[in-house]
């Protein structure tokens, strides 16, 4: 033989990519060499592939071990979260049942409270918006009351309706309220009507639930003094003021909003005590104190209010305050 091939045990003896070596007559039988080359090439690839898979497996196992505590912590947090959710759901169901039981205890009053909206033309748009807010508050308080009254909006239309249509479209879905375009005198008997105005010489001591008490829906900044009292006289209907002056001494100006008159009446229906009703509504920051503590005699009439003091509504209280400093009963004398 002129040539001899020596193969190392760990290496392929023929380059599988050398076609001439595979087909050369000096290389001996070409068929076995080709088969051996293919086998060696496959074995080398198999060894490389197995090594990568094994490495991945080892890395994955190591990662799994490293994250064991993290998985344990996550499971613990998930269990705790589910526990809190169950507790929250239980409390929610309990509150819902309590509210249902509470609603069962509600005893609606037959008393009618009317917000007279016939002053629309006397108000600027910004004042109409204030009245809208006060009406919304009345509605919300009545829905939560122990003894909700029969709430009426009469002479409803004009700027107020346009404002509510634009900014408070949900009013059309309000429940337990009577919204009427008609005047209250066309909806109720004349003898049942009582206009609440601070200019009235009559002081209310009790609420007659067969009556309809009217609150003037007017935010006028003191431009139309005594208008509700004059209206009551013109219509020939009864009138009265709430007895705030008999129980409370004020250290601030005497002002109130429609919703505060409304809330005081709701409070009286629940407590049957004027003093408690007044102090449930009047904000402490206004310096309202009981007359006994103030050391002054009871007065049935309000003290005079300075000209130019803002008022946001015409109503019934003679010495009341609102939570807004520029809101007052229009019907006060000045």
ChimeraX attribute file (.defattr): number of C-alpha atoms within 10 A of each C-alpha:
attribute: neighborCount
match mode: 1-to-1
recipient: residues
	/A:1	4
	/A:2	4
	/A:3	7
	/A:4	8
	/A:5	9
	/A:6	8
	/A:7	10
	/A:8	8
	/A:9	7
	/A:10	6
	/A:11	10
	/A:12	15
	/A:13	15
	/A:14	19
	/A:15	14
	/A:16	17
	/A:17	9
	/A:18	9
	/A:19	11
	/A:20	10
	/A:21	17
	/A:22	21
	/A:23	15
	/A:24	11
	/A:25	10
	/A:26	14
	/A:27	15
	/A:28	12
	/A:29	12
	/A:30	14
	/A:31	10
	/A:32	11
	/A:33	19
	/A:34	17
	/A:35	12
	/A:36	15
	/A:37	18
	/A:38	12
	/A:39	13
	/A:40	17
	/A:41	14
	/A:42	12
	/A:43	12
	/A:44	12
	/A:45	12
	/A:46	11
	/A:47	10
	/A:48	12
	/A:49	12
	/A:50	11
	/A:51	12
	/A:52	11
	/A:53	11
	/A:54	12
	/A:55	12
	/A:56	12
	/A:57	12
	/A:58	12
	/A:59	12
	/A:60	12
	/A:61	12
	/A:62	11
	/A:63	11
	/A:64	13
	/A:65	11
	/A:66	11
	/A:67	12
	/A:68	10
	/A:69	11
	/A:70	12
	/A:71	12
	/A:72	11
	/A:73	12
	/A:74	11
	/A:75	12
	/A:76	11
	/A:77	12
	/A:78	12
	/A:79	12
	/A:80	12
	/A:81	12
	/A:82	11
	/A:83	12
	/A:84	12
	/A:85	12
	/A:86	12
	/A:87	12
	/A:88	12
	/A:89	12
	/A:90	12
	/A:91	12
	/A:92	12
	/A:93	12
	/A:94	12
	/A:95	12
	/A:96	12
	/A:97	12
	/A:98	12
	/A:99	12
	/A:100	11
	/A:101	11
	/A:102	11
	/A:103	13
	/A:104	10
	/A:105	11
	/A:106	13
	/A:107	13
	/A:108	13
	/A:109	15
	/A:110	15
	/A:111	19
	/A:112	20
	/A:113	22
	/A:114	25
	/A:115	26
	/A:116	23
	/A:117	24
	/A:118	20
	/A:119	20
	/A:120	22
	/A:121	12
	/A:122	14
	/A:123	18
	/A:124	12
	/A:125	14
	/A:126	10
	/A:127	19
	/A:128	28
	/A:129	18
	/A:130	18
	/A:131	24
	/A:132	19
	/A:133	16
	/A:134	20
	/A:135	19
	/A:136	16
	/A:137	17
	/A:138	20
	/A:139	21
	/A:140	12
	/A:141	16
	/A:142	21
	/A:143	16
	/A:144	11
	/A:145	18
	/A:146	20
	/A:147	20
	/A:148	22
	/A:149	24
	/A:150	17
	/A:151	20
	/A:152	21
	/A:153	24
	/A:154	23
	/A:155	18
	/A:156	20
	/A:157	18
	/A:158	15
	/A:159	16
	/A:160	22
	/A:161	17
	/A:162	13
	/A:163	16
	/A:164	19
	/A:165	13
	/A:166	10
	/A:167	11
	/A:168	14
	/A:169	12
	/A:170	10
	/A:171	15
	/A:172	10
	/A:173	8
	/A:174	12
	/A:175	9
	/A:176	14
	/A:177	16
	/A:178	13
	/A:179	18
	/A:180	15
	/A:181	15
	/A:182	14
	/A:183	15
	/A:184	22
	/A:185	14
	/A:186	9
	/A:187	10
	/A:188	12
	/A:189	12
	/A:190	16
	/A:191	12
	/A:192	16
	/A:193	23
	/A:194	21
	/A:195	25
	/A:196	29
	/A:197	31
	/A:198	30
	/A:199	26
	/A:200	26
	/A:201	13
	/A:202	17
	/A:203	22
	/A:204	16
	/A:205	11
	/A:206	13
	/A:207	15
	/A:208	14
	/A:209	15
	/A:210	12
	/A:211	18
	/A:212	25
	/A:213	23
	/A:214	26
	/A:215	27
	/A:216	27
	/A:217	30
	/A:218	33
	/A:219	32
	/A:220	23
	/A:221	21
	/A:222	26
	/A:223	16
	/A:224	16
	/A:225	19
	/A:226	21
	/A:227	19
	/A:228	30
	/A:229	27
	/A:230	15
	/A:231	14
	/A:232	20
	/A:233	14
	/A:234	9
	/A:235	10
	/A:236	12
	/A:237	17
	/A:238	18
	/A:239	25
	/A:240	22
	/A:241	26
	/A:242	28
	/A:243	26
	/A:244	25
	/A:245	23
	/A:246	19
	/A:247	21
	/A:248	25
	/A:249	23
	/A:250	18
	/A:251	11
	/A:252	14
	/A:253	18
	/A:254	25
	/A:255	29
	/A:256	29
	/A:257	34
	/A:258	29
	/A:259	25
	/A:260	26
	/A:261	25
	/A:262	27
	/A:263	21
	/A:264	22
	/A:265	22
	/A:266	23
	/A:267	22
	/A:268	19
	/A:269	22
	/A:270	15
	/A:271	12
	/A:272	14
	/A:273	12
	/A:274	21
	/A:275	17
	/A:276	14
	/A:277	20
	/A:278	26
	/A:279	17
	/A:280	14
	/A:281	20
	/A:282	21
	/A:283	15
	/A:284	11
	/A:285	9
	/A:286	17
	/A:287	14
	/A:288	21
	/A:289	16
	/A:290	18
	/A:291	17
	/A:292	12
	/A:293	9
	/A:294	12
	/A:295	9
	/A:296	11
	/A:297	12
	/A:298	15
	/A:299	15
	/A:300	18
	/A:301	22
	/A:302	20
	/A:303	15
	/A:304	13
	/A:305	14
	/A:306	12
	/A:307	10
	/A:308	10
	/A:309	17
	/A:310	19
	/A:311	27
	/A:312	28
	/A:313	29
	/A:314	36
	/A:315	38
	/A:316	37
	/A:317	33
	/A:318	30
	/A:319	30
	/A:320	31
	/A:321	28
	/A:322	22
	/A:323	16
	/A:324	13
	/A:325	18
	/A:326	18
	/A:327	25
	/A:328	33
	/A:329	39
	/A:330	35
	/A:331	29
	/A:332	31
	/A:333	19
	/A:334	15
